[in-house]
């Protein structure tokens, strides 16, 4: 099952909310991406930024499972959402 772009953006925004509430992982995301607190607030609605949040979370299965568990979603939901956002069709895992 694939997600619509609107559903993917909503899910990515929920994932960002989960990430923002994770005191251990949020600094890792901010350090890896170079975003500031202001960037988090100002870019939260931008599909490209939301895609970067999902790209980050998808780097580690444990992060995916923790986020999906917290959001009460199946573990494959984040990758489905990523595919529906800008650049999602261009993901290559090799």
Z-matrix of the N, CA and C atoms (Angstrom, degrees):
N
C 1 1.455
C 2 1.526 1 108.59
N 3 1.312 2 116.44 1 131.61
C 4 1.460 3 119.72 2 178.12
C 5 1.525 4 109.50 3 -104.73
N 6 1.314 5 114.68 4 157.67
C 7 1.453 6 121.12 5 -178.93
C 8 1.523 7 110.23 6 -99.65
N 9 1.319 8 116.31 7 149.41
C 10 1.454 9 119.90 8 171.40
C 11 1.527 10 107.98 9 -72.20
N 12 1.303 11 116.58 10 163.73
C 13 1.461 12 119.58 11 179.20
C 14 1.526 13 110.83 12 -61.81
N 15 1.323 14 117.50 13 -41.48
C 16 1.467 15 120.40 14 178.75
C 17 1.529 16 111.37 15 -61.67
N 18 1.333 17 116.66 16 -44.22
C 19 1.467 18 120.74 17 178.70
C 20 1.525 19 110.51 18 -64.94
N 21 1.336 20 116.60 19 -37.64
C 22 1.463 21 121.02 20 178.60
C 23 1.532 22 110.77 21 -65.97
N 24 1.320 23 117.18 22 -41.92
C 25 1.462 24 120.55 23 178.21
C 26 1.527 25 110.73 24 -64.03
N 27 1.317 26 116.28 25 -41.57
C 28 1.465 27 120.18 26 178.38
C 29 1.523 28 110.96 27 -62.21
N 30 1.319 29 116.15 28 -45.71
C 31 1.460 30 120.08 29 179.09
C 32 1.528 31 111.06 30 -64.04
N 33 1.328 32 117.21 31 -42.09
C 34 1.467 33 120.56 32 179.26
C 35 1.530 34 110.64 33 -64.30
N 36 1.305 35 117.34 34 -36.51
C 37 1.461 36 120.75 35 176.70
C 38 1.530 37 110.40 36 -66.41
N 39 1.316 38 117.29 37 -38.43
C 40 1.463 39 120.90 38 175.28
C 41 1.531 40 110.43 39 -64.80
N 42 1.332 41 116.21 40 -39.70
C 43 1.465 42 120.35 41 177.57
C 44 1.525 43 110.48 42 -64.74
N 45 1.328 44 117.10 43 -38.35
C 46 1.461 45 120.82 44 176.04
C 47 1.520 46 110.03 45 -62.92
N 48 1.315 47 117.41 46 -41.39
C 49 1.464 48 120.79 47 176.83
C 50 1.516 49 111.43 48 -60.96
N 51 1.334 50 115.98 49 -41.61
C 52 1.466 51 119.72 50 177.10
C 53 1.526 52 110.27 51 -63.67
N 54 1.327 53 116.01 52 -45.02
C 55 1.461 54 120.93 53 179.95
C 56 1.523 55 111.01 54 -62.04
N 57 1.320 56 117.00 55 -42.91
C 58 1.466 57 121.13 56 -179.41
C 59 1.526 58 111.81 57 -63.21
N 60 1.314 59 116.93 58 -27.96
C 61 1.454 60 121.17 59 178.97
C 62 1.522 61 113.71 60 -87.91
N 63 1.320 62 117.05 61 -3.02
C 64 1.456 63 121.62 62 -178.75
C 65 1.527 64 108.91 63 -96.08
N 66 1.324 65 116.13 64 102.24
C 67 1.466 66 121.63 65 -173.53
C 68 1.523 67 113.56 66 -65.08
N 69 1.321 68 117.55 67 -23.10
C 70 1.463 69 120.51 68 179.68
C 71 1.524 70 111.60 69 -87.35
N 72 1.323 71 117.42 70 -39.72
C 73 1.459 72 121.55 71 -173.08
C 74 1.523 73 113.38 72 -87.50
N 75 1.324 74 118.04 73 -31.36
C 76 1.468 75 120.19 74 -178.63
C 77 1.530 76 112.04 75 -57.09
N 78 1.333 77 120.13 76 -46.11
C 79 1.468 78 118.78 77 178.28
C 80 1.530 79 112.74 78 -62.88
N 81 1.313 80 117.62 79 -31.23
C 82 1.465 81 120.89 80 177.14
C 83 1.525 82 109.29 81 -65.65
N 84 1.332 83 116.72 82 -45.53
C 85 1.460 84 121.37 83 177.53
C 86 1.522 85 110.93 84 -60.90
N 87 1.308 86 116.23 85 -46.96
C 88 1.466 87 119.72 86 -178.31
C 89 1.525 88 111.18 87 -64.43
N 90 1.311 89 117.17 88 -39.34
C 91 1.451 90 120.34 89 178.47
C 92 1.521 91 112.43 90 -68.63
N 93 1.323 92 116.41 91 -39.65
C 94 1.463 93 120.85 92 -178.73
C 95 1.524 94 112.15 93 -70.67
N 96 1.319 95 116.84 94 -32.97
C 97 1.467 96 120.44 95 -175.88
C 98 1.518 97 113.31 96 -101.10
N 99 1.314 98 117.06 97 -19.45
C 100 1.457 99 120.32 98 -178.19
C 101 1.518 100 113.94 99 79.64
N 102 1.327 101 118.29 100 12.27
C 103 1.462 102 120.07 101 179.64
C 104 1.530 103 110.24 102 -79.89
N 105 1.307 104 114.87 103 152.40
C 106 1.463 105 121.76 104 176.82
C 107 1.524 106 108.82 105 -104.55
N 108 1.327 107 115.59 106 174.40
C 109 1.471 108 120.21 107 175.05
C 110 1.527 109 110.29 108 -58.93
N 111 1.331 110 116.18 109 -40.80
C 112 1.468 111 119.94 110 178.51
C 113 1.523 112 111.24 111 -62.63
N 114 1.339 113 116.39 112 -40.33
C 115 1.463 114 120.31 113 177.88
C 116 1.523 115 110.76 114 -61.87
N 117 1.327 116 116.18 115 -41.02
C 118 1.468 117 119.75 116 179.07
C 119 1.521 118 110.73 117 -57.54
N 120 1.312 119 115.58 118 -44.28
C 121 1.471 120 119.59 119 -178.70
C 122 1.527 121 111.69 120 -71.61
N 123 1.319 122 117.23 121 -45.14
C 124 1.466 123 119.94 122 -173.58
C 125 1.524 124 113.28 123 -76.69
N 126 1.329 125 117.80 124 -26.89
C 127 1.464 126 120.61 125 -176.18
C 128 1.530 127 113.82 126 -101.08
N 129 1.316 128 117.38 127 -0.88
C 130 1.462 129 121.11 128 -173.65
C 131 1.529 130 113.48 129 -55.73
N 132 1.299 131 118.81 130 -29.02
C 133 1.453 132 121.07 131 -179.05
C 134 1.509 133 114.60 132 -93.65
N 135 1.321 134 118.04 133 -2.85
C 136 1.460 135 121.76 134 -177.17
C 137 1.528 136 110.49 135 -82.35
N 138 1.323 137 118.10 136 123.89
C 139 1.465 138 120.69 137 -178.59
C 140 1.530 139 113.45 138 -55.78
N 141 1.319 140 117.64 139 -37.10
C 142 1.461 141 120.71 140 179.90
C 143 1.526 142 111.15 141 -66.20
N 144 1.326 143 117.12 142 -39.79
C 145 1.452 144 120.69 143 177.67
C 146 1.530 145 110.40 144 -67.35
N 147 1.319 146 116.35 145 -43.08
C 148 1.466 147 120.21 146 178.34
C 149 1.531 148 110.37 147 -61.29
N 150 1.325 149 116.33 148 -36.41
C 151 1.465 150 119.94 149 176.10
C 152 1.523 151 110.30 150 -62.61
N 153 1.337 152 116.91 151 -38.68
C 154 1.465 153 119.74 152 179.99
C 155 1.529 154 111.06 153 -67.40
N 156 1.317 155 117.02 154 -32.73
C 157 1.472 156 120.67 155 175.95
C 158 1.525 157 109.08 156 -62.88
N 159 1.329 158 116.12 157 -46.62
C 160 1.459 159 119.49 158 179.54
C 161 1.525 160 111.51 159 -66.30
N 162 1.337 161 117.22 160 -39.93
C 163 1.468 162 120.14 161 176.68
C 164 1.520 163 110.33 162 -56.36
N 165 1.323 164 116.26 163 -43.58
C 166 1.463 165 120.88 164 179.77
C 167 1.525 166 110.74 165 -63.02
N 168 1.313 167 117.03 166 -50.81
C 169 1.464 168 120.28 167 -177.33
C 170 1.523 169 111.74 168 -63.14
N 171 1.318 170 116.68 169 -34.29
C 172 1.455 171 120.75 170 -177.95
C 173 1.526 172 113.09 171 -72.04
N 174 1.309 173 117.57 172 -5.56
C 175 1.467 174 120.62 173 178.09
C 176 1.527 175 112.22 174 -72.65
N 177 1.316 176 118.00 175 -18.06
C 178 1.468 177 120.00 176 -175.14
C 179 1.522 178 109.71 177 -139.13
N 180 1.314 179 116.40 178 122.77
C 181 1.469 180 120.62 179 -179.01
C 182 1.523 181 112.36 180 -58.33
N 183 1.322 182 116.99 181 -36.04
C 184 1.469 183 120.00 182 -179.49
C 185 1.524 184 110.43 183 -64.49
N 186 1.334 185 116.87 184 -37.88
C 187 1.473 186 120.42 185 178.02
C 188 1.522 187 109.97 186 -66.46
N 189 1.326 188 116.11 187 -43.07
C 190 1.470 189 120.75 188 178.91
C 191 1.521 190 109.94 189 -58.90
N 192 1.322 191 116.23 190 -49.91
C 193 1.462 192 120.12 191 -177.16
C 194 1.529 193 111.56 192 -64.64
N 195 1.320 194 117.81 193 -40.28
C 196 1.467 195 120.38 194 179.80
C 197 1.518 196 110.89 195 -65.95
N 198 1.325 197 116.44 196 -43.84
C 199 1.469 198 120.46 197 179.54
C 200 1.526 199 110.22 198 -64.20
N 201 1.320 200 116.92 199 -48.43
C 202 1.465 201 120.30 200 -178.93
C 203 1.523 202 111.86 201 -63.10
N 204 1.320 203 116.59 202 -38.10
C 205 1.462 204 119.53 203 177.36
C 206 1.522 205 110.35 204 -63.23
N 207 1.330 206 116.46 205 -44.35
C 208 1.468 207 120.59 206 -179.72
C 209 1.528 208 111.60 207 -64.63
N 210 1.337 209 116.27 208 -34.40
C 211 1.462 210 120.56 209 -179.00
C 212 1.529 211 111.92 210 -89.79
N 213 1.343 212 115.78 211 -0.46
C 214 1.464 213 121.61 212 -178.79
C 215 1.529 214 111.26 213 56.93
N 216 1.331 215 114.86 214 49.54
C 217 1.468 216 122.23 215 -179.66
C 218 1.521 217 109.67 216 -125.85
N 219 1.333 218 117.39 217 154.77
C 220 1.465 219 119.74 218 173.96
C 221 1.536 220 110.26 219 -62.79
N 222 1.324 221 116.06 220 152.54
C 223 1.458 222 120.49 221 -175.69
C 224 1.523 223 114.67 222 -63.98
N 225 1.327 224 118.52 223 -19.11
C 226 1.463 225 119.74 224 179.74
C 227 1.530 226 113.21 225 -90.81
N 228 1.305 227 116.99 226 3.81
C 229 1.472 228 120.35 227 -176.27
C 230 1.520 229 112.72 228 -68.21
N 231 1.331 230 118.08 229 -37.77
C 232 1.462 231 119.47 230 -178.39
C 233 1.523 232 111.58 231 -65.25
N 234 1.316 233 118.17 232 -39.52
C 235 1.462 234 120.31 233 179.39
C 236 1.527 235 110.23 234 -69.37
N 237 1.314 236 117.33 235 -33.98
C 238 1.464 237 120.37 236 175.47
C 239 1.524 238 110.55 237 -64.93
N 240 1.329 239 115.90 238 -42.72
C 241 1.459 240 120.08 239 178.63
C 242 1.525 241 110.23 240 -64.26
N 243 1.328 242 116.39 241 -41.99
C 244 1.470 243 119.61 242 -179.30
C 245 1.511 244 111.20 243 -61.54
N 246 1.324 245 117.66 244 -38.35
C 247 1.457 246 121.62 245 -179.81
C 248 1.527 247 111.89 246 -64.86
N 249 1.324 248 117.37 247 -26.97
C 250 1.465 249 121.58 248 -177.70
C 251 1.527 250 112.92 249 -87.36
N 252 1.329 251 117.73 250 -9.52
C 253 1.466 252 121.48 251 -178.34
C 254 1.525 253 110.32 252 -97.35
N 255 1.340 254 117.56 253 165.65
C 256 1.467 255 120.46 254 -178.00
C 257 1.526 256 112.58 255 -52.06
N 258 1.331 257 115.18 256 130.99
C 259 1.450 258 121.31 257 -179.86
C 260 1.505 259 114.17 258 84.07
N 261 1.298 260 118.34 259 -5.81
C 262 1.460 261 122.00 260 -175.87
C 263 1.516 262 114.07 261 -64.67
N 264 1.304 263 116.31 262 -30.52
C 265 1.466 264 120.02 263 179.45
C 266 1.528 265 110.94 264 -74.33
N 267 1.335 266 117.28 265 -11.75
C 268 1.460 267 120.85 266 -175.71
C 269 1.521 268 113.41 267 -99.87
N 270 1.317 269 117.97 268 7.45
C 271 1.455 270 120.80 269 -178.06
C 272 1.524 271 110.06 270 -72.17
N 273 1.329 272 115.49 271 129.30
C 274 1.453 273 121.99 272 175.75
C 275 1.516 274 106.94 273 -128.45
N 276 1.309 275 117.83 274 126.72
C 277 1.449 276 121.74 275 -175.41
C 278 1.517 277 112.83 276 -96.59
N 279 1.319 278 116.60 277 18.70
C 280 1.468 279 119.20 278 179.28
C 281 1.507 280 111.37 279 -105.03
